[in-house]
Amino acid sequence: MKNYHFVYELLKPYRKKVGLNIMFNFLSSLLSVFTFGSIVPFLNILFKEVQTITPHPGKFDLSSDYFLSLVNHKIEFFIVHEGKQQALLGICAFIIIVFFLKNICSYLGQYQMAYLRNAVVRDLRQKIHSRILQLPLLYFNDERKGNVLTKATSDVTEIEFSIMGSLQMFFRDPITFFIYLITLLIMSWELTIFVLVLLPISGFIISRMGKKLKNAAGRGQNKLGEVMSLFDETLGGLRVIKSFNAEDNIHHKFETESNNFFELMVKLFRRQYLASPLSEIMGSISIAVVLYFGGALILDGNSSFDGAFFVTFLIIFSQLIPPAKSFSEGFFKLKKGLASTERINELYKEPSEPLHKGKNLVKTTFDGSIELKNTHFTYKNGANALNNVSLTINKGSSTALVGQSGSGKSTLVSILPLFITPNKGEIFIDGIDILDIELKSLRNLFGIVSQEAILFNDSIAYNVKLGKSDATEAEVIDALKIANAWEFVEKLENGINQNIGENGNKLSGGQKQRLSIARAVLANAPILLLDEATSALDTESEKIVQAALENLMKGRTSVVIAHRLSTVSNTDKIVVMQDGEIIEEGAHKELLATKGKYYNLCSLQGIEA
């Protein structure tokens, strides 16, 4: 039921459009009954000799006898006074007018559906994108990127074509079906009762198959997520794949997953395609029963209706089959689409990143110090990243975090802006627990430059202004100058409006990193977090970027992660980490004098006092 509620919530803002669609579908179905109902008088005009006019039926009621008597009375009256030729012309004109109105109503229903269908899909994409932004970073450590992309692309497409494509059927076909069914009950309840006996049997069979289809669709979309992940890994690791001649190995792995997906989808579509022949078989059985029963009544002379009436009944009855068939196909598509809503709902089952956890205080300045007290953090897999870490970082100081990979440096830096939340311990900024600071306010205190420059497929100006969208062109240029980036930006054809490609691929590594620094300069945060910002650069680029970083750090508090110890020897404090703990702390010369872990690291890199 949650999945149906999910669909309802998507449609809820557009109830007026849904109502208009249903209204026009109702009018279209009602008018189609009039077109088929006109067959009786049409046949009577052609084959029946009018000798006496049928009496007016009198007081109104809903019986078939009343309507037949009224129609016969009007038609026969017209034939007697105007002639068969004029009556035939009038019936044909009536059919044309009704068909015209029917199709106008049908189009107006689809006109509303065009807006409804695309609006819901647009809203769904926006909701998923917004939801991805709300999820904590730890979620994406465990979830495969390809699976998330599949939910945002393939699952949305599946909902568009399966659920939204079926909505027209669900808003139109049940209305059409029941209008025809009511008409048939009025015409002859005895014949119509056979339909009602067969319908539950058909519904039960279709429902059972639909459940299996939904389960198969869910497995198919999960498998597609795995295939998409392999695509993403191939694109991201293409250089490595080629350098190790691993094309065959990688392709074999992809072929295996692709073939598994293929087999699942073959089974799924075979079940889906069974809906149409199944509904037609049930429909043909119904028609055969009605033909036999009605025909037997006429042949025995026990029926209250004539051949023209029975032909009309059969034609209207035959019109029950297309909406029933369409509805069953729509039901199968709906079940298939609901599997995608389940996968998308998985994003909503995950807890959002809380915007605040305590007092929700707004803090705009950094005036004293950052204090970590007995801080612990353990990942879901049980890996202990931080263990009883206590550290003080004073305003205006520069603190370097050093140690081997996996020692907890990046985890410590990630905890400060609450990208991850510590399991135990406390962290204070100016004496305020960071859990009491409103999340956006907290993160505005930090400017981050990471090892890998994260840039977007847009202009230089857009990337630099990411944290300050209202910045002027002059402010952007000033930030680029401080980051030593203006020297190459001003030479570009479009200057700061130059598009830099996906992840800045039109620029060199050093240029991309300088744009990241310019972004941090413009954001003007009082605390800087620098995560190995120069480790991926060549010597020349490193010198330029290091100079830009020094410009950035002037007058700010900075926490620097570094493997190249030569870049942090002048920092105020060096913190040596190992296995999630702080094992040494002090200035460069002080730590060398102790001849401990830091001394050994410096010796390995050829650094002397």
C-alpha positions in Angstrom: 0.0 0.0 0.0 3.0 2.3 0.6 3.8 2.2 -3.1 0.2 3.2 -4.1 0.4 6.0 -1.5 3.7 7.1 -3.2 1.8 7.4 -6.5 -1.1 9.2 -4.8 1.3 11.8 -3.3 2.8 12.4 -6.8 -0.7 13.0 -8.2 -2.0 15.0 -5.2 -0.9 18.5 -6.4 -2.7 17.9 -9.7 -6.1 16.8 -8.5 -7.8 19.4 -10.7 -6.1 18.0 -13.8 -7.1 14.4 -12.7 -10.7 15.5 -12.2 -10.9 17.1 -15.6 -9.3 14.1 -17.2 -11.9 11.8 -15.5 -14.8 14.1 -16.5 -13.8 14.2 -20.2 -13.3 10.4 -20.2 -16.7 10.0 -18.7 -18.3 12.2 -21.4 -16.4 10.4 -24.1 -17.6 7.0 -22.9 -21.2 8.2 -22.5 -21.2 9.5 -26.0 -19.8 6.3 -27.4 -22.8 4.5 -25.9 -25.1 6.8 -27.9 -23.2 6.0 -31.1 -23.6 2.3 -30.6 -27.2 2.7 -29.4 -28.1 4.3 -32.6 -27.6 1.0 -34.4 -31.0 -0.3 -33.3 -33.0 2.5 -35.0 -30.7 2.3 -38.0 -31.4 -1.4 -38.5 -35.1 -0.8 -37.9 -35.2 1.9 -40.6 -33.6 -0.5 -43.1 -35.4 -3.7 -42.3 -38.6 -3.0 -40.4 -41.9 -2.0 -42.1 -43.6 0.6 -39.9 -47.3 0.1 -39.9 -48.3 1.4 -36.5 -46.5 3.8 -34.2 -45.4 2.3 -30.9 -47.3 4.0 -28.0 -45.3 6.5 -25.8 -44.0 4.5 -22.8 -45.4 7.0 -20.3 -43.8 7.4 -16.9 -40.0 7.4 -16.8 -38.0 4.4 -15.5 -34.6 2.8 -16.0 -35.8 -0.4 -17.7 -34.7 -1.4 -21.2 -38.4 -1.7 -22.2 -38.9 2.0 -21.4 -35.9 3.2 -23.5 -36.7 0.8 -26.4 -40.4 2.0 -26.5 -39.4 5.6 -26.3 -36.8 5.3 -29.1 -39.2 3.2 -31.3 -42.0 5.8 -30.7 -39.8 8.7 -31.8 -38.3 6.9 -34.8 -41.6 5.5 -36.0 -43.3 8.9 -35.6 -40.5 10.5 -37.7 -40.7 7.8 -40.4 -44.4 8.0 -40.7 -44.4 11.8 -41.1 -41.0 12.4 -42.9 -40.3 9.1 -44.6 -37.5 6.5 -44.2 -35.0 8.5 -46.3 -35.2 11.5 -44.0 -35.1 9.3 -40.9 -31.9 7.6 -42.3 -30.3 10.9 -43.0 -31.2 12.1 -39.5 -29.7 9.0 -37.9 -26.4 9.4 -39.9 -26.2 13.1 -39.0 -26.8 12.1 -35.3 -23.9 9.5 -35.5 -21.5 12.0 -37.0 -22.3 14.7 -34.4 -22.0 12.2 -31.5 -18.7 10.8 -32.8 -17.3 14.3 -33.3 -18.3 15.3 -29.7 -16.9 11.9 -28.4 -13.5 12.5 -29.9 -13.3 16.1 -28.8 -13.9 14.9 -25.2 -11.4 12.1 -25.7 -8.8 14.6 -26.9 -9.5 17.0 -24.0 -8.9 14.1 -21.6 -5.6 13.4 -23.2 -4.8 17.1 -23.2 -5.0 17.1 -19.4 -3.0 13.9 -19.2 -0.1 15.4 -21.3 0.4 18.0 -18.6 -0.2 15.6 -15.7 2.1 12.9 -16.9 5.1 15.2 -17.5 4.5 17.3 -14.4 4.6 14.2 -12.2 7.8 12.8 -13.8 9.4 16.3 -13.5 8.4 16.4 -9.8 9.8 12.9 -9.2 13.1 13.7 -10.7 13.4 16.9 -8.6 12.4 15.0 -5.5 15.0 12.3 -6.1 17.7 14.9 -6.7 16.7 16.8 -3.6 16.7 13.6 -1.6 20.2 12.7 -2.8 21.4 16.0 -1.5 19.7 15.4 1.9 21.4 12.0 2.5 24.5 11.8 4.6 27.9 11.1 2.9 28.2 7.8 4.7 25.2 6.5 2.7 27.2 6.8 -0.5 30.1 4.9 1.0 27.9 1.8 1.2 25.6 2.3 -1.8 26.9 1.7 -5.3 26.9 4.8 -7.4 25.4 2.9 -10.4 22.5 1.8 -8.3 21.7 5.4 -7.2 22.0 6.5 -10.9 19.6 3.8 -12.0 17.0 4.9 -9.4 17.3 8.5 -10.7 17.2 7.5 -14.4 15.9 4.0 -15.3 13.5 3.8 -12.4 12.0 7.2 -13.1 11.7 6.2 -16.8 10.0 3.0 -15.8 7.5 5.0 -13.6 6.9 7.4 -16.5 6.1 4.7 -19.0 4.6 2.0 -16.7 2.6 4.0 -14.1 2.0 7.3 -15.8 1.4 5.6 -19.1 -1.2 3.4 -17.4 -2.9 6.3 -15.7 -4.8 7.2 -18.8 -6.1 3.6 -18.9 -7.0 3.7 -15.2 -8.8 7.0 -15.5 -10.6 6.1 -18.8 -11.1 2.4 -19.1 -12.9 1.6 -15.9 -15.3 4.5 -16.6 -15.9 3.2 -20.2 -16.2 -0.4 -18.9 -18.8 0.4 -16.3 -20.9 2.7 -18.5 -21.1 -0.1 -21.1 -21.8 -2.6 -18.4 -24.7 -0.5 -16.9 -26.1 0.0 -20.4 -26.0 -3.8 -20.9 -27.7 -4.4 -17.6 -30.5 -2.0 -18.6 -30.8 -3.7 -22.0 -30.8 -7.3 -20.6 -29.7 -8.2 -17.1 -30.0 -11.9 -17.9 -27.4 -11.8 -20.6 -25.1 -9.4 -18.7 -25.0 -11.6 -15.6 -22.7 -14.1 -17.5 -20.1 -11.3 -17.8 -20.2 -10.7 -14.1 -19.6 -14.4 -13.4 -16.5 -14.5 -15.6 -14.9 -11.2 -14.5 -13.8 -12.3 -11.0 -12.1 -15.4 -12.5 -10.2 -13.1 -15.0 -9.3 -10.7 -12.2 -7.9 -13.4 -10.0 -5.7 -14.8 -12.7 -4.4 -11.4 -13.8 -3.7 -10.4 -10.1 -1.6 -13.5 -9.5 0.5 -12.9 -12.6 0.9 -9.2 -11.7 2.4 -10.0 -8.4 5.0 -12.2 -10.0 5.7 -9.5 -12.6 6.3 -6.9 -9.9 8.9 -9.2 -8.1 10.6 -9.9 -11.4 10.7 -6.2 -12.2 12.3 -5.4 -8.9 15.1 -7.9 -9.5 15.6 -6.6 -13.0 16.1 -3.0 -11.8 18.5 -4.1 -9.1 20.5 -6.0 -11.7 20.4 -3.0 -14.0 21.9 -1.0 -11.1 24.8 -3.4 -11.0 25.3 -3.2 -14.7 25.3 0.6 -14.5 27.9 0.5 -11.7 30.2 -1.6 -14.0 29.7 1.0 -16.7 30.7 3.8 -14.3 33.7 1.9 -13.1 34.8 1.2 -16.6 34.6 4.9 -17.6 36.3 6.0 -14.4 39.1 3.4 -14.6 39.7 3.4 -18.4 43.3 4.5 -18.1 44.1 1.8 -15.6 42.3 -0.9 -17.6 44.2 -0.1 -20.7 47.6 0.2 -18.9 47.2 -3.3 -17.5 45.7 -4.7 -20.8 42.7 -5.8 -18.7 40.1 -5.1 -21.4 39.1 -8.7 -21.8 38.9 -9.3 -18.1 36.7 -6.3 -17.5 34.5 -7.0 -20.5 34.0 -10.6 -19.4 32.8 -9.4 -16.0 30.4 -6.9 -17.7 29.1 -9.6 -20.1 28.3 -11.9 -17.2 26.2 -9.2 -15.4 24.7 -8.1 -18.7 23.6 -11.6 -19.6 22.1 -12.1 -16.1 20.1 -8.9 -16.7 19.1 -10.1 -20.1 17.7 -13.4 -18.8 15.7 -11.6 -16.1 14.2 -9.1 -18.5 13.2 -11.8 -21.0 11.2 -13.6 -18.3 9.7 -10.3 -17.2 8.5 -9.2 -20.7 7.2 -12.7 -21.4 4.9 -12.4 -18.4 3.9 -8.9 -19.3 3.0 -9.9 -22.9 0.8 -12.6 -21.5 -1.7 -10.0 -20.3 -3.1 -9.2 -23.8 -3.8 -12.8 -25.0 -5.1 -13.7 -21.6 -7.7 -10.9 -21.5 -8.7 -11.6 -25.2 -9.2 -15.3 -24.4 -11.4 -14.4 -21.4 -13.3 -11.9 -23.6 -13.9 -14.4 -26.4 -15.3 -16.9 -23.8 -17.7 -14.2 -22.6 -18.8 -13.4 -26.1 -19.3 -17.0 -26.9 -21.5 -17.5 -23.8 -23.6 -14.4 -24.7 -23.9 -15.5 -28.3 -25.1 -18.9 -27.4 -27.5 -17.8 -24.6 -29.0 -14.9 -26.4 -29.2 -16.7 -29.7 -31.0 -19.7 -28.1 -33.6 -17.3 -26.6 -34.3 -15.8 -30.0 -34.5 -19.1 -31.7 -36.8 -20.5 -29.1 -39.0 -17.4 -29.4 -38.7 -16.8 -25.6 -36.9 -13.5 -25.7 -38.4 -10.1 -25.2 -36.1 -8.6 -27.8 -35.7 -8.9 -31.5 -32.7 -9.5 -33.8 -31.8 -5.8 -34.1 -31.8 -5.4 -30.4 -29.6 -8.5 -29.9 -27.1 -7.2 -32.6 -26.8 -3.9 -30.8 -26.3 -5.7 -27.5 -23.5 -7.8 -29.0 -21.8 -4.7 -30.4 -22.0 -2.9 -27.1 -20.9 -6.0 -25.3 -17.9 -6.3 -27.6 -16.9 -2.9 -26.6 -16.3 -4.2 -23.0 -13.4 -6.2 -24.2 -11.0 -3.4 -25.3 -11.2 -1.5 -22.0 -11.0 -4.8 -20.1 -8.0 -5.8 -22.2 -6.4 -2.4 -21.9 -7.0 -2.3 -18.1 -5.4 -5.7 -17.6 -2.3 -4.6 -19.6 -2.3 -1.4 -17.6 -2.5 -3.5 -14.4 0.6 -5.4 -15.5 2.5 -2.2 -16.3 1.4 -0.7 -13.0 2.8 -3.7 -11.1 6.1 -3.4 -13.1 6.3 0.3 -12.3 5.5 -0.3 -8.6 8.8 -2.2 -8.3 10.6 1.0 -9.3 8.7 3.0 -6.7 9.9 0.5 -4.1 13.5 1.1 -5.2 13.0 4.8 -5.1 11.4 4.6 -1.7 14.6 3.0 -0.4 16.1 6.5 -0.7 13.4 7.8 1.7 13.9 5.0 4.2 17.4 6.2 4.8 17.6 8.8 7.6 18.2 12.4 6.2 21.2 14.4 7.3 19.8 16.3 10.2 20.0 20.1 9.8 20.3 20.4 13.5 20.5 18.0 16.5 20.3 20.2 19.5 19.6 23.9 20.1 19.8 24.9 16.4 22.0 27.9 17.1 23.2 30.1 14.3 26.9 30.9 14.4 28.6 33.2 11.9 32.0 33.8 13.5 34.9 31.8 14.9 36.5 33.6 17.8 38.4 31.2 20.1 39.1 27.6 19.5 38.0 24.1 18.3 38.1 21.4 21.0 37.7 17.7 20.5 37.2 15.7 23.7 37.5 11.9 23.7 36.1 11.6 20.2 35.3 8.2 18.8 34.0 7.1 15.4 33.4 3.6 14.0 32.2 2.8 10.5 29.3 0.4 9.8 31.7 -2.3 8.9 33.2 -2.1 12.4 36.4 -0.3 11.4 37.5 1.9 14.2 38.6 5.2 12.6 39.0 7.4 15.7 39.7 6.3 19.2 39.6 8.7 22.1 40.9 11.6 20.2 41.3 14.9 22.1 42.7 18.0 20.3 42.6 21.8 20.6 42.9 24.1 17.6 43.3 27.8 18.4 42.1 30.6 16.2 44.6 31.8 13.7 46.8 28.8 14.1 47.8 26.2 11.5 47.6 22.5 12.4 48.9 19.7 10.3 47.6 16.1 10.5 50.2 13.5 9.5 50.5 9.8 9.6 50.2 6.7 7.4 47.1 6.0 5.3 44.2 4.8 7.4 45.4 6.5 10.6 42.2 8.6 10.9 43.3 12.0 9.4 40.5 12.3 6.9 37.9 11.0 9.3 38.9 13.7 11.9 38.6 16.4 9.2 35.2 15.0 8.1 33.9 15.2 11.6 34.5 18.9 12.1 31.8 20.1 9.6 29.7 17.0 10.6 30.0 15.2 7.3 30.0 12.3 9.7 28.8 12.3 13.3 31.0 11.0 16.1 29.8 7.9 18.0 31.1 9.2 21.3 32.8 12.3 22.7 32.2 16.0 22.2 33.4 18.7 19.8 33.2 22.4 20.7 33.6 25.5 18.7 34.0 28.6 20.9 32.6 26.5 23.7 29.5 25.5 21.8 28.8 21.9 21.1 28.8 21.6 17.3 25.6 19.4 17.6 23.9 22.5 18.9 24.8 24.6 15.8 22.5 24.6 12.8 24.2 22.5 10.1 24.3 25.1 7.3 25.6 27.7 9.8 28.3 25.3 11.0 29.5 24.4 7.5 29.7 28.1 6.5 32.6 28.3 9.0 34.7 25.9 6.9 36.4 26.3 3.6 37.5 23.0 2.1 40.1 22.2 -0.5 40.4 18.4 -1.1 43.0 16.3 -2.9 40.8 15.9 -5.9 39.5 19.1 -7.3 35.7 18.7 -7.6 34.5 20.9 -10.4 31.2 21.0 -12.4 30.5 21.1 -16.1 29.9 24.9 -16.2 31.8 28.1 -16.4 34.8 29.1 -14.3 32.6 31.8 -12.7 29.9 29.3 -11.7 32.5 27.0 -10.1 34.2 29.8 -8.1 30.8 31.3 -7.0 29.5 27.9 -5.8 29.5 29.0 -2.1 28.6 32.6 -2.8 26.3 32.8 -5.8 25.7 36.6 -5.5 29.4 37.4 -5.9 30.3 40.1 -8.5 32.6 39.6 -11.4 35.2 41.8 -9.7 35.1 39.6 -6.5 35.5 36.4 -8.7 38.6 37.9 -10.4 40.1 39.0 -7.0 39.6 35.4 -5.7 41.3 34.0 -8.9 44.2 36.4 -8.4 44.7 35.3 -4.7 44.6 31.7 -5.9 47.2 32.4 -8.6 44.6 31.3 -11.2 44.0 34.6 -13.0 47.2 34.3 -15.0 45.7 31.4 -17.0 42.0 32.4 -16.8 42.5 35.8 -18.4 44.1 34.1 -21.4 41.1 31.9 -22.1 38.8 32.9 -25.0 35.8 33.5 -22.7 37.6 34.4 -19.5 35.7 33.6 -16.4 32.7 32.5 -18.6 34.8 29.7 -20.2 33.2 26.3 -19.8 35.7 23.8 -18.2 34.0 20.5 -19.2 33.0 17.6 -17.0 34.9 17.8 -13.7 37.1 20.4 -15.3 38.7 18.1 -17.8 39.6 21.0 -20.1 42.1 22.2 -17.5 45.3 20.8 -16.1 45.5 19.3 -12.5 47.2 22.4 -11.2 44.7 24.7 -12.8 41.7 22.8 -11.4 43.2 22.9 -7.9 43.7 26.6 -8.1 40.1 27.1 -9.0 39.2 25.0 -5.9 41.3 27.4 -3.9 39.7 30.4 -5.5 36.3 29.0 -4.5 37.5 28.7 -0.9 38.9 32.3 -1.1 35.6 33.7 -2.3 33.6 31.8 0.4 35.8 33.6 2.9 35.3 30.9 5.7 37.3 31.5 8.9 38.5 27.9 9.2 40.2 26.0 6.3 40.3 22.3 5.9 43.1 21.3 3.4 43.1 17.6 2.6 46.3 16.8 0.7 45.6 19.6 -1.7 49.0 19.3 -3.5 49.7 15.6 -3.4 48.4 14.8 -6.9 50.4 17.6 -8.6 53.7 17.7 -10.4 56.6 19.7 -8.8 56.0 22.9 -10.8 52.2 22.9 -10.2 52.7 22.1 -6.6 54.8 25.2 -6.1 52.2 27.4 -7.7 49.3 25.8 -5.8 51.3 25.9 -2.5 51.9 29.6 -2.9 48.1 30.0 -3.5 47.4 28.0 -0.4 49.7 30.2 1.6 47.8 33.2 0.4 44.5 31.5 1.3 45.7 30.6 4.8 46.8 34.2 5.8 44.7 35.4 8.7 42.7 32.1 8.9 42.7 29.0 11.1 43.8 26.0 9.1 43.8 22.2 9.4 46.1 20.6 6.9 46.4 16.9 6.0 49.7 16.1 4.3 51.8 13.2 3.3 54.6 15.4 2.1 56.0 16.6 5.4 58.0 19.3 3.8 54.8 21.3 3.1 53.8 21.4 6.8 57.1 21.9 8.6 56.3 25.5 9.2 52.8 24.9 10.7 52.2 25.9 14.3 51.3 22.4 15.4 51.9 19.0 13.9 49.6 16.1 15.0 50.9 12.6 14.4 48.1 10.0 14.1 48.3 6.2 14.1 45.4 3.6 14.2 42.8 6.3 15.0 44.8 7.8 17.9 47.0 10.9 18.4 50.4 9.6 19.4 52.5 12.8 19.1 51.8 16.5 19.0 54.0 19.5 18.8 56.0 21.8 16.5 58.3 20.5 13.8 61.6 20.9 15.8 60.0 19.6 19.0 58.8 16.4 17.4 62.2 15.8 15.7 63.9 16.2 19.0 61.8 13.4 20.6 63.0 11.0 17.8 59.6 9.3 17.7 57.2 8.4 14.9 57.4 11.9 13.3 61.2 11.7 13.3 61.0 8.3 11.5 58.6 9.7 8.9 60.8 12.7 8.3 63.8 10.4 7.9 62.0 8.3 5.3 61.4 11.5 3.3 64.9 12.8 3.7 63.8 15.8 5.9 66.2 17.1 8.5 65.8 19.6 11.3 
